[in-house]
């Protein structure tokens, strides 16, 4: 027997050689060592048990919760309603379908999310969608077109006529936590079995035969990797992958691998395979959408195929399973060929594993990969989103919004919003370029803007752009900026004057008023209004005073109508900012927010009925329970007659007055509006509307700096027009004339009844019994006789 | 011989220790049997039921000429069915949608007023009646309905006072 090799045995026997001692001494020696080992073993067991308990608690804390993931809340736009007469080009329906993830399949629609367009029709297979309180099941429709106008709508390949089709709301933006993970949680029952089988086959074939760690898998992976001398196979089980993604970090380290294995074993001890698989399917990273990650198979199904996961075909299941290994490398958005090669490889493996028939295999191979158009832009309306969050702040904390997966339905019209953003992007730089000599070159801040649109009848906020770049400044000029309204205040003065129940002095659009300088004492100081052109215009009609935005004449009208009465009118219309009954009120020298002003203007297209602005319609939990419904709120505040008469005057502002460039630019249709420019050109405004839409544009500097000679008509009006002519290219109807209002042809200059001797006439609106009685040629303008 | 004894004892001790470690590891890794360990989950799915529609005869519209109005009226009809079924919230949702499609549909405002009133918000309902009156005021039959509902709401308000 060879002698004991001290060197080979190492440290364990280094001190004393047992052979040199007696038997009992050696027994004692071994016994001593056995005791040491036992203590060491116990210590290892205690520490190990403690560590395992620690990991167990970690698992309990995170994994055993009913809500495993923070689900971002999602803000949705309003739905799109289609019916005969809708212009699909004006509404950019194809663009909307692309944004909603529908796929242009060319000829025949077969599955949810498909669309196909032709010269005389547009076929759409509608998605399923959970509306607040209503689960909508998608079906195929055909929209028959005459040009770009919907002529008829039917169920696809059926004769059943449809009077209305609703396209689901778009996601305006998700509200993420710091992890920025976009995820739709599904149960195992919702996932197609082919997808489950494909994932198990590719990622962990022995999933149902191991207990968290798979030694056989590890050895097999090792051999496979050694054979080709590179990493081609991993030995991690699905459970380990879940642990790595859910609890740990992706950095490679020995400690992480140990923890991964221990935790995988621990999870498998306490949870069923079904629970683990479901968690894996919801956790797994499957790609990148801008700055947020696409997590879980359900979100990935929406991202890559614009479908619910339960609607995936066999070929799509194979591709999705194949993406897990390297989502960005095999993404169909990156390369259709690469994605196809990966999918076909998975299909081959599935056929080898007898997970499909030969016929299914052939059909799946032949299926083209047709992902929807990729929408990188994650947030569309950031200022509106902030406003919505602000509206919800009292009800839901930021933490709730980031974690609970709420679905917030809003009034935003995506077509209007995108048009508004495009208008701002184009018009403000154009203005800076054209007015470069008037704008201060060394001004610290950029020219800023607000563009906001509402539906006057119900107060729905349709679009909101609170600045030219949200990335540079999150200050929302539509809702947070307090600015002087300038001449955009004038319609409320004239409304007061033309309403006999409000005005101290009876006036009509044909009344004459003196546009000649005057002074009045206000607050201990002399106040004297000036016209924009610095001139006086003598006796003018009320119409001319408003159309030309004459400050002196308007100030006289305000004082004649009563300043307190004007304040009351503004209040009734919805102006909530502080107002003082002083003469300068007529020129809009107080401050309002643009949102406040646009809401107040809604009374004009709405016949005197005030509609409160509304941005949110419903808040729904991820399970579909409606937490909150917000209703429109309307109330009659003004008699319809005077409102119509004022609106009629405001139509003249566009047709002949300070906003006549709208017509010069070729915009047709019924539209009314008012320009506004504040003193020293600090604010440029335009508020314009037709019976269906009301929009406000403001341009200025945040620090109230001057914009030399840049008026509302020059700066704000083109922005408004750019937006309005896209979203409302033609107004379908005139403002409805209420009972008690008559149209009378009068002379434009004197306001007297039209005669041949007065060729410049106009159809003027009057409240019944207030129309002029004198003919124009009988009238003599006694400039000293006016009472105003 | 003595040397062999020593080695045997040493081996036995080591063997026992290793067996202890292996046994503990096995106990630790032992799988707790639970239901749900099956190859694939159940595939039972619940179909979403079709939305309920009332077959009841619904009021006719005075101005059903434009497609926009027809589309809007479809939602009004749906809302009326919900109202008849006692689902005020769903009815209000439908009427609001109907107004969203066609802001000049006075009937939608009338029924929104009615459902809002039945939902216990009489003061809000009056605003919708204002709008309904502005849009339907030319039709004596509708005007009568509007006035009657307004009187009903006003009466309710007075009795509460």
Contacts between the chains, C-beta under 8 A, distances in Angstrom:
chain1	res1	chain2	res2	distance
A	1	B	3	7.2
A	18	B	6	6.4
A	19	B	3	6.7
A	23	B	2	5.9
A	23	B	5	7.8
A	23	B	6	7.9
A	26	B	6	5.6
A	27	B	9	7.4
A	30	B	6	7.2
A	30	B	9	6.2
A	30	B	10	6.0
A	30	B	13	6.8
A	34	B	13	5.0
A	34	B	17	8.0
A	37	B	13	7.6
A	37	B	17	5.9
A	38	B	17	7.5
A	41	B	17	6.3
A	41	B	20	6.8
A	41	B	21	6.9
A	45	B	24	6.4
A	52	B	28	7.2
A	78	B	100	7.2
A	81	B	71	6.4
A	81	B	100	7.4
A	81	B	101	4.9
A	83	B	67	4.7
A	83	B	68	6.0
A	83	B	70	7.0
A	83	B	71	3.8
A	83	B	101	7.4
A	84	B	67	3.7
A	85	B	66	7.0
A	85	B	67	4.5
A	85	B	68	6.1
A	128	B	48	7.4
A	132	B	93	7.1
A	133	B	89	7.1
A	133	B	90	5.9
A	133	B	93	6.5
A	134	B	51	6.2
A	134	B	90	7.8
A	135	B	48	4.4
A	135	B	49	8.0
A	136	B	51	7.6
A	137	B	48	5.3
A	137	B	50	7.1
A	163	B	67	7.1
A	163	B	70	4.7
A	163	B	71	5.2
A	163	B	74	5.1
A	164	B	70	7.7
A	164	B	71	3.6
A	164	B	74	5.4
A	164	B	75	7.4
A	164	B	101	7.3
A	188	B	41	3.8
A	189	B	41	5.7
A	189	B	42	6.1
A	189	B	43	6.7
A	189	B	44	6.5
A	189	B	45	6.6
A	190	B	45	7.6
A	191	B	41	7.9
A	193	B	40	5.2
A	193	B	43	6.3
A	196	B	40	5.9
A	196	B	41	7.7
A	197	B	40	7.3
A	208	B	37	7.3
A	208	B	39	6.2
A	211	B	29	5.5
A	211	B	31	5.1
A	212	B	29	7.7
A	265	B	28	7.2
A	265	B	29	5.5
A	268	B	31	6.5
A	269	B	29	7.7
A	269	B	30	7.6
A	269	B	31	6.7
A	269	B	32	5.7
A	270	B	32	7.0
A	271	B	34	7.9
A	272	B	34	4.8
A	272	B	35	7.1
A	272	B	36	3.5
A	272	B	37	5.8
A	273	B	36	6.8
A	273	B	37	5.2
A	273	B	38	7.7
A	274	B	36	4.2
A	274	B	37	7.5
A	274	B	38	7.2
A	274	B	41	5.7
A	275	B	36	6.9
A	277	B	41	8.0
A	310	B	45	7.1
A	455	B	100	7.7
A	455	B	103	6.7
A	456	B	103	7.8
A	457	B	99	6.8
A	457	B	103	3.3
A	457	B	104	7.7
A	457	B	131	7.6
A	458	B	96	7.6
A	458	B	99	5.6
A	458	B	100	6.5
A	458	B	103	6.5
A	460	B	100	7.0
A	607	B	134	5.3
A	609	B	127	7.4
A	609	B	130	5.7
A	609	B	131	5.5
A	609	B	134	6.6
A	617	B	96	7.6
A	626	B	89	7.6
A	629	B	89	6.6
A	629	B	92	7.5
A	629	B	93	7.0
A	631	B	92	6.5
A	631	B	96	6.7
A	631	B	116	7.1
A	631	B	124	6.9
A	632	B	96	6.1
A	632	B	99	7.1
A	633	B	124	6.2
A	633	B	127	6.4
A	634	B	127	4.3
A	634	B	128	6.3
A	634	B	130	6.8
A	634	B	131	5.3
A	635	B	126	7.4
A	635	B	127	3.9
A	635	B	130	6.4
A	636	B	127	7.2
A	636	B	130	3.6
A	636	B	131	7.7
A	636	B	134	7.5
A	640	B	134	6.2
A	691	B	103	7.9
A	691	B	104	7.9
A	692	B	103	6.7
A	736	B	104	7.7
A	738	B	134	7.3
A	739	B	137	7.2
A	739	B	138	7.8
